[in-house]
Amino acid sequence: MRHGVDYVVFMVLNNPILAVGIWLFAASLFLVCQIKSKMTALDEEADQETVHPFPHPADWELSAHYLALRSKYGWSPWPVYLMWPCQVSGVLLLLVGLFQ
């Protein structure tokens, strides 16, 4: 176990841009899962064909649908507003970190 931790510490110390990119992309995936769980709990998208566990092209419409329903159910808009900047900056930092 300690050997794996040493690899992670080595990567963070030698390539912090890559580590931040991974963290931001993981944060965006967490936010997508949070939004999807709220939508699925309402049976707004209960079809298993439309609920995907990972980012999918249908997620473009999911944000707008969540924002349309958020005032009705008293949800905070911050997951949607934070999801896209985390995802875009995470991917960009991953690419910069991989190819520097």
Phi and psi in radians as a Rosetta constraint file:
Dihedral C 1 N 2 CA 2 C 2 CIRCULARHARMONIC -1.093 0.35
Dihedral N 2 CA 2 C 2 N 3 CIRCULARHARMONIC -0.574 0.35
Dihedral C 2 N 3 CA 3 C 3 CIRCULARHARMONIC -1.114 0.35
Dihedral N 3 CA 3 C 3 N 4 CIRCULARHARMONIC -0.682 0.35
Dihedral C 3 N 4 CA 4 C 4 CIRCULARHARMONIC -1.169 0.35
Dihedral N 4 CA 4 C 4 N 5 CIRCULARHARMONIC -0.654 0.35
Dihedral C 4 N 5 CA 5 C 5 CIRCULARHARMONIC -1.140 0.35
Dihedral N 5 CA 5 C 5 N 6 CIRCULARHARMONIC -0.655 0.35
Dihedral C 5 N 6 CA 6 C 6 CIRCULARHARMONIC -1.072 0.35
Dihedral N 6 CA 6 C 6 N 7 CIRCULARHARMONIC -0.678 0.35
Dihedral C 6 N 7 CA 7 C 7 CIRCULARHARMONIC -1.115 0.35
Dihedral N 7 CA 7 C 7 N 8 CIRCULARHARMONIC -0.737 0.35
Dihedral C 7 N 8 CA 8 C 8 CIRCULARHARMONIC -1.148 0.35
Dihedral N 8 CA 8 C 8 N 9 CIRCULARHARMONIC -0.774 0.35
Dihedral C 8 N 9 CA 9 C 9 CIRCULARHARMONIC -1.097 0.35
Dihedral N 9 CA 9 C 9 N 10 CIRCULARHARMONIC -0.708 0.35
Dihedral C 9 N 10 CA 10 C 10 CIRCULARHARMONIC -1.073 0.35
Dihedral N 10 CA 10 C 10 N 11 CIRCULARHARMONIC -0.765 0.35
Dihedral C 10 N 11 CA 11 C 11 CIRCULARHARMONIC -1.138 0.35
Dihedral N 11 CA 11 C 11 N 12 CIRCULARHARMONIC -0.747 0.35
Dihedral C 11 N 12 CA 12 C 12 CIRCULARHARMONIC -1.141 0.35
Dihedral N 12 CA 12 C 12 N 13 CIRCULARHARMONIC -0.700 0.35
Dihedral C 12 N 13 CA 13 C 13 CIRCULARHARMONIC -1.256 0.35
Dihedral N 13 CA 13 C 13 N 14 CIRCULARHARMONIC -0.601 0.35
Dihedral C 13 N 14 CA 14 C 14 CIRCULARHARMONIC -1.643 0.35
Dihedral N 14 CA 14 C 14 N 15 CIRCULARHARMONIC -0.372 0.35
Dihedral C 14 N 15 CA 15 C 15 CIRCULARHARMONIC -2.522 0.35
Dihedral N 15 CA 15 C 15 N 16 CIRCULARHARMONIC 1.253 0.35
Dihedral C 15 N 16 CA 16 C 16 CIRCULARHARMONIC -1.164 0.35
Dihedral N 16 CA 16 C 16 N 17 CIRCULARHARMONIC -0.451 0.35
Dihedral C 16 N 17 CA 17 C 17 CIRCULARHARMONIC -1.120 0.35
Dihedral N 17 CA 17 C 17 N 18 CIRCULARHARMONIC -0.738 0.35
Dihedral C 17 N 18 CA 18 C 18 CIRCULARHARMONIC -1.132 0.35
Dihedral N 18 CA 18 C 18 N 19 CIRCULARHARMONIC -0.722 0.35
Dihedral C 18 N 19 CA 19 C 19 CIRCULARHARMONIC -1.125 0.35
Dihedral N 19 CA 19 C 19 N 20 CIRCULARHARMONIC -0.728 0.35
Dihedral C 19 N 20 CA 20 C 20 CIRCULARHARMONIC -1.173 0.35
Dihedral N 20 CA 20 C 20 N 21 CIRCULARHARMONIC -0.671 0.35
Dihedral C 20 N 21 CA 21 C 21 CIRCULARHARMONIC -1.079 0.35
Dihedral N 21 CA 21 C 21 N 22 CIRCULARHARMONIC -0.747 0.35
Dihedral C 21 N 22 CA 22 C 22 CIRCULARHARMONIC -1.110 0.35
Dihedral N 22 CA 22 C 22 N 23 CIRCULARHARMONIC -0.756 0.35
Dihedral C 22 N 23 CA 23 C 23 CIRCULARHARMONIC -1.112 0.35
Dihedral N 23 CA 23 C 23 N 24 CIRCULARHARMONIC -0.759 0.35
Dihedral C 23 N 24 CA 24 C 24 CIRCULARHARMONIC -1.160 0.35
Dihedral N 24 CA 24 C 24 N 25 CIRCULARHARMONIC -0.707 0.35
Dihedral C 24 N 25 CA 25 C 25 CIRCULARHARMONIC -1.165 0.35
Dihedral N 25 CA 25 C 25 N 26 CIRCULARHARMONIC -0.683 0.35
Dihedral C 25 N 26 CA 26 C 26 CIRCULARHARMONIC -1.121 0.35
Dihedral N 26 CA 26 C 26 N 27 CIRCULARHARMONIC -0.656 0.35
Dihedral C 26 N 27 CA 27 C 27 CIRCULARHARMONIC -1.122 0.35
Dihedral N 27 CA 27 C 27 N 28 CIRCULARHARMONIC -0.677 0.35
Dihedral C 27 N 28 CA 28 C 28 CIRCULARHARMONIC -1.171 0.35
Dihedral N 28 CA 28 C 28 N 29 CIRCULARHARMONIC -0.639 0.35
Dihedral C 28 N 29 CA 29 C 29 CIRCULARHARMONIC -1.164 0.35
Dihedral N 29 CA 29 C 29 N 30 CIRCULARHARMONIC -0.642 0.35
Dihedral C 29 N 30 CA 30 C 30 CIRCULARHARMONIC -1.083 0.35
Dihedral N 30 CA 30 C 30 N 31 CIRCULARHARMONIC -0.743 0.35
Dihedral C 30 N 31 CA 31 C 31 CIRCULARHARMONIC -1.164 0.35
Dihedral N 31 CA 31 C 31 N 32 CIRCULARHARMONIC -0.666 0.35
Dihedral C 31 N 32 CA 32 C 32 CIRCULARHARMONIC -1.079 0.35
Dihedral N 32 CA 32 C 32 N 33 CIRCULARHARMONIC -0.770 0.35
Dihedral C 32 N 33 CA 33 C 33 CIRCULARHARMONIC -1.123 0.35
Dihedral N 33 CA 33 C 33 N 34 CIRCULARHARMONIC -0.636 0.35
Dihedral C 33 N 34 CA 34 C 34 CIRCULARHARMONIC -1.142 0.35
Dihedral N 34 CA 34 C 34 N 35 CIRCULARHARMONIC -0.764 0.35
Dihedral C 34 N 35 CA 35 C 35 CIRCULARHARMONIC -1.138 0.35
Dihedral N 35 CA 35 C 35 N 36 CIRCULARHARMONIC -0.768 0.35
Dihedral C 35 N 36 CA 36 C 36 CIRCULARHARMONIC -1.131 0.35
Dihedral N 36 CA 36 C 36 N 37 CIRCULARHARMONIC -0.622 0.35
Dihedral C 36 N 37 CA 37 C 37 CIRCULARHARMONIC -1.191 0.35
Dihedral N 37 CA 37 C 37 N 38 CIRCULARHARMONIC -0.661 0.35
Dihedral C 37 N 38 CA 38 C 38 CIRCULARHARMONIC -1.141 0.35
Dihedral N 38 CA 38 C 38 N 39 CIRCULARHARMONIC -0.735 0.35
Dihedral C 38 N 39 CA 39 C 39 CIRCULARHARMONIC -1.196 0.35
Dihedral N 39 CA 39 C 39 N 40 CIRCULARHARMONIC -0.675 0.35
Dihedral C 39 N 40 CA 40 C 40 CIRCULARHARMONIC -1.212 0.35
Dihedral N 40 CA 40 C 40 N 41 CIRCULARHARMONIC -0.614 0.35
Dihedral C 40 N 41 CA 41 C 41 CIRCULARHARMONIC -1.102 0.35
Dihedral N 41 CA 41 C 41 N 42 CIRCULARHARMONIC -0.496 0.35
Dihedral C 41 N 42 CA 42 C 42 CIRCULARHARMONIC -1.508 0.35
Dihedral N 42 CA 42 C 42 N 43 CIRCULARHARMONIC -0.074 0.35
Dihedral C 42 N 43 CA 43 C 43 CIRCULARHARMONIC 1.066 0.35
Dihedral N 43 CA 43 C 43 N 44 CIRCULARHARMONIC 0.446 0.35
Dihedral C 43 N 44 CA 44 C 44 CIRCULARHARMONIC -1.267 0.35
Dihedral N 44 CA 44 C 44 N 45 CIRCULARHARMONIC -0.566 0.35
Dihedral C 44 N 45 CA 45 C 45 CIRCULARHARMONIC -2.345 0.35
Dihedral N 45 CA 45 C 45 N 46 CIRCULARHARMONIC 0.998 0.35
Dihedral C 45 N 46 CA 46 C 46 CIRCULARHARMONIC -1.352 0.35
Dihedral N 46 CA 46 C 46 N 47 CIRCULARHARMONIC -0.265 0.35
Dihedral C 46 N 47 CA 47 C 47 CIRCULARHARMONIC -1.078 0.35
Dihedral N 47 CA 47 C 47 N 48 CIRCULARHARMONIC 2.227 0.35
Dihedral C 47 N 48 CA 48 C 48 CIRCULARHARMONIC -1.187 0.35
Dihedral N 48 CA 48 C 48 N 49 CIRCULARHARMONIC -0.312 0.35
Dihedral C 48 N 49 CA 49 C 49 CIRCULARHARMONIC -1.259 0.35
Dihedral N 49 CA 49 C 49 N 50 CIRCULARHARMONIC -0.464 0.35
Dihedral C 49 N 50 CA 50 C 50 CIRCULARHARMONIC -1.739 0.35
Dihedral N 50 CA 50 C 50 N 51 CIRCULARHARMONIC -0.229 0.35
Dihedral C 50 N 51 CA 51 C 51 CIRCULARHARMONIC -1.700 0.35
Dihedral N 51 CA 51 C 51 N 52 CIRCULARHARMONIC 1.967 0.35
Dihedral C 51 N 52 CA 52 C 52 CIRCULARHARMONIC -1.923 0.35
Dihedral N 52 CA 52 C 52 N 53 CIRCULARHARMONIC 2.417 0.35
Dihedral C 52 N 53 CA 53 C 53 CIRCULARHARMONIC -1.272 0.35
Dihedral N 53 CA 53 C 53 N 54 CIRCULARHARMONIC -0.370 0.35
Dihedral C 53 N 54 CA 54 C 54 CIRCULARHARMONIC -2.102 0.35
Dihedral N 54 CA 54 C 54 N 55 CIRCULARHARMONIC 2.925 0.35
Dihedral C 54 N 55 CA 55 C 55 CIRCULARHARMONIC -0.942 0.35
Dihedral N 55 CA 55 C 55 N 56 CIRCULARHARMONIC 2.404 0.35
Dihedral C 55 N 56 CA 56 C 56 CIRCULARHARMONIC -2.528 0.35
Dihedral N 56 CA 56 C 56 N 57 CIRCULARHARMONIC 2.723 0.35
Dihedral C 56 N 57 CA 57 C 57 CIRCULARHARMONIC -0.989 0.35
Dihedral N 57 CA 57 C 57 N 58 CIRCULARHARMONIC -0.456 0.35
Dihedral C 57 N 58 CA 58 C 58 CIRCULARHARMONIC -1.206 0.35
Dihedral N 58 CA 58 C 58 N 59 CIRCULARHARMONIC -0.247 0.35
Dihedral C 58 N 59 CA 59 C 59 CIRCULARHARMONIC -1.194 0.35
Dihedral N 59 CA 59 C 59 N 60 CIRCULARHARMONIC -0.330 0.35
Dihedral C 59 N 60 CA 60 C 60 CIRCULARHARMONIC -1.071 0.35
Dihedral N 60 CA 60 C 60 N 61 CIRCULARHARMONIC -0.704 0.35
Dihedral C 60 N 61 CA 61 C 61 CIRCULARHARMONIC -1.394 0.35
Dihedral N 61 CA 61 C 61 N 62 CIRCULARHARMONIC -0.422 0.35
Dihedral C 61 N 62 CA 62 C 62 CIRCULARHARMONIC -1.092 0.35
Dihedral N 62 CA 62 C 62 N 63 CIRCULARHARMONIC -0.698 0.35
Dihedral C 62 N 63 CA 63 C 63 CIRCULARHARMONIC -1.093 0.35
Dihedral N 63 CA 63 C 63 N 64 CIRCULARHARMONIC -0.803 0.35
Dihedral C 63 N 64 CA 64 C 64 CIRCULARHARMONIC -1.136 0.35
Dihedral N 64 CA 64 C 64 N 65 CIRCULARHARMONIC -0.678 0.35
Dihedral C 64 N 65 CA 65 C 65 CIRCULARHARMONIC -1.165 0.35
Dihedral N 65 CA 65 C 65 N 66 CIRCULARHARMONIC -0.710 0.35
Dihedral C 65 N 66 CA 66 C 66 CIRCULARHARMONIC -1.088 0.35
Dihedral N 66 CA 66 C 66 N 67 CIRCULARHARMONIC -0.788 0.35
Dihedral C 66 N 67 CA 67 C 67 CIRCULARHARMONIC -1.136 0.35
Dihedral N 67 CA 67 C 67 N 68 CIRCULARHARMONIC -0.553 0.35
Dihedral C 67 N 68 CA 68 C 68 CIRCULARHARMONIC -1.217 0.35
Dihedral N 68 CA 68 C 68 N 69 CIRCULARHARMONIC -0.581 0.35
Dihedral C 68 N 69 CA 69 C 69 CIRCULARHARMONIC -1.603 0.35
Dihedral N 69 CA 69 C 69 N 70 CIRCULARHARMONIC -0.230 0.35
Dihedral C 69 N 70 CA 70 C 70 CIRCULARHARMONIC -1.103 0.35
Dihedral N 70 CA 70 C 70 N 71 CIRCULARHARMONIC -0.683 0.35
Dihedral C 70 N 71 CA 71 C 71 CIRCULARHARMONIC -1.248 0.35
Dihedral N 71 CA 71 C 71 N 72 CIRCULARHARMONIC -0.552 0.35
Dihedral C 71 N 72 CA 72 C 72 CIRCULARHARMONIC -1.135 0.35
Dihedral N 72 CA 72 C 72 N 73 CIRCULARHARMONIC -0.657 0.35
Dihedral C 72 N 73 CA 73 C 73 CIRCULARHARMONIC -1.836 0.35
Dihedral N 73 CA 73 C 73 N 74 CIRCULARHARMONIC -0.002 0.35
Dihedral C 73 N 74 CA 74 C 74 CIRCULARHARMONIC 1.325 0.35
Dihedral N 74 CA 74 C 74 N 75 CIRCULARHARMONIC 0.476 0.35
Dihedral C 74 N 75 CA 75 C 75 CIRCULARHARMONIC -1.440 0.35
Dihedral N 75 CA 75 C 75 N 76 CIRCULARHARMONIC 2.688 0.35
Dihedral C 75 N 76 CA 76 C 76 CIRCULARHARMONIC -1.426 0.35
Dihedral N 76 CA 76 C 76 N 77 CIRCULARHARMONIC 2.489 0.35
Dihedral C 76 N 77 CA 77 C 77 CIRCULARHARMONIC -1.438 0.35
Dihedral N 77 CA 77 C 77 N 78 CIRCULARHARMONIC -0.141 0.35
Dihedral C 77 N 78 CA 78 C 78 CIRCULARHARMONIC -1.060 0.35
Dihedral N 78 CA 78 C 78 N 79 CIRCULARHARMONIC -0.542 0.35
Dihedral C 78 N 79 CA 79 C 79 CIRCULARHARMONIC -1.058 0.35
Dihedral N 79 CA 79 C 79 N 80 CIRCULARHARMONIC -0.691 0.35
Dihedral C 79 N 80 CA 80 C 80 CIRCULARHARMONIC -1.260 0.35
Dihedral N 80 CA 80 C 80 N 81 CIRCULARHARMONIC -0.720 0.35
Dihedral C 80 N 81 CA 81 C 81 CIRCULARHARMONIC -1.203 0.35
Dihedral N 81 CA 81 C 81 N 82 CIRCULARHARMONIC -0.456 0.35
Dihedral C 81 N 82 CA 82 C 82 CIRCULARHARMONIC -1.601 0.35
Dihedral N 82 CA 82 C 82 N 83 CIRCULARHARMONIC -0.423 0.35
Dihedral C 82 N 83 CA 83 C 83 CIRCULARHARMONIC -1.089 0.35
Dihedral N 83 CA 83 C 83 N 84 CIRCULARHARMONIC -0.881 0.35
Dihedral C 83 N 84 CA 84 C 84 CIRCULARHARMONIC -1.199 0.35
Dihedral N 84 CA 84 C 84 N 85 CIRCULARHARMONIC -0.764 0.35
Dihedral C 84 N 85 CA 85 C 85 CIRCULARHARMONIC -1.084 0.35
Dihedral N 85 CA 85 C 85 N 86 CIRCULARHARMONIC -0.663 0.35
Dihedral C 85 N 86 CA 86 C 86 CIRCULARHARMONIC -1.117 0.35
Dihedral N 86 CA 86 C 86 N 87 CIRCULARHARMONIC -0.736 0.35
Dihedral C 86 N 87 CA 87 C 87 CIRCULARHARMONIC -1.187 0.35
Dihedral N 87 CA 87 C 87 N 88 CIRCULARHARMONIC -0.808 0.35
Dihedral C 87 N 88 CA 88 C 88 CIRCULARHARMONIC -1.176 0.35
Dihedral N 88 CA 88 C 88 N 89 CIRCULARHARMONIC -0.827 0.35
Dihedral C 88 N 89 CA 89 C 89 CIRCULARHARMONIC -1.204 0.35
Dihedral N 89 CA 89 C 89 N 90 CIRCULARHARMONIC -0.576 0.35
Dihedral C 89 N 90 CA 90 C 90 CIRCULARHARMONIC -1.107 0.35
Dihedral N 90 CA 90 C 90 N 91 CIRCULARHARMONIC -0.768 0.35
Dihedral C 90 N 91 CA 91 C 91 CIRCULARHARMONIC -1.151 0.35
Dihedral N 91 CA 91 C 91 N 92 CIRCULARHARMONIC -0.754 0.35
Dihedral C 91 N 92 CA 92 C 92 CIRCULARHARMONIC -1.093 0.35
Dihedral N 92 CA 92 C 92 N 93 CIRCULARHARMONIC -0.760 0.35
Dihedral C 92 N 93 CA 93 C 93 CIRCULARHARMONIC -1.187 0.35
Dihedral N 93 CA 93 C 93 N 94 CIRCULARHARMONIC -0.587 0.35
Dihedral C 93 N 94 CA 94 C 94 CIRCULARHARMONIC -1.086 0.35
Dihedral N 94 CA 94 C 94 N 95 CIRCULARHARMONIC -0.806 0.35
Dihedral C 94 N 95 CA 95 C 95 CIRCULARHARMONIC -1.122 0.35
Dihedral N 95 CA 95 C 95 N 96 CIRCULARHARMONIC -0.758 0.35
Dihedral C 95 N 96 CA 96 C 96 CIRCULARHARMONIC -1.114 0.35
Dihedral N 96 CA 96 C 96 N 97 CIRCULARHARMONIC -0.749 0.35
Dihedral C 96 N 97 CA 97 C 97 CIRCULARHARMONIC -1.156 0.35
Dihedral N 97 CA 97 C 97 N 98 CIRCULARHARMONIC -0.611 0.35
Dihedral C 97 N 98 CA 98 C 98 CIRCULARHARMONIC -1.291 0.35
Dihedral N 98 CA 98 C 98 N 99 CIRCULARHARMONIC -0.607 0.35
Dihedral C 98 N 99 CA 99 C 99 CIRCULARHARMONIC -1.853 0.35
Dihedral N 99 CA 99 C 99 N 100 CIRCULARHARMONIC 0.208 0.35
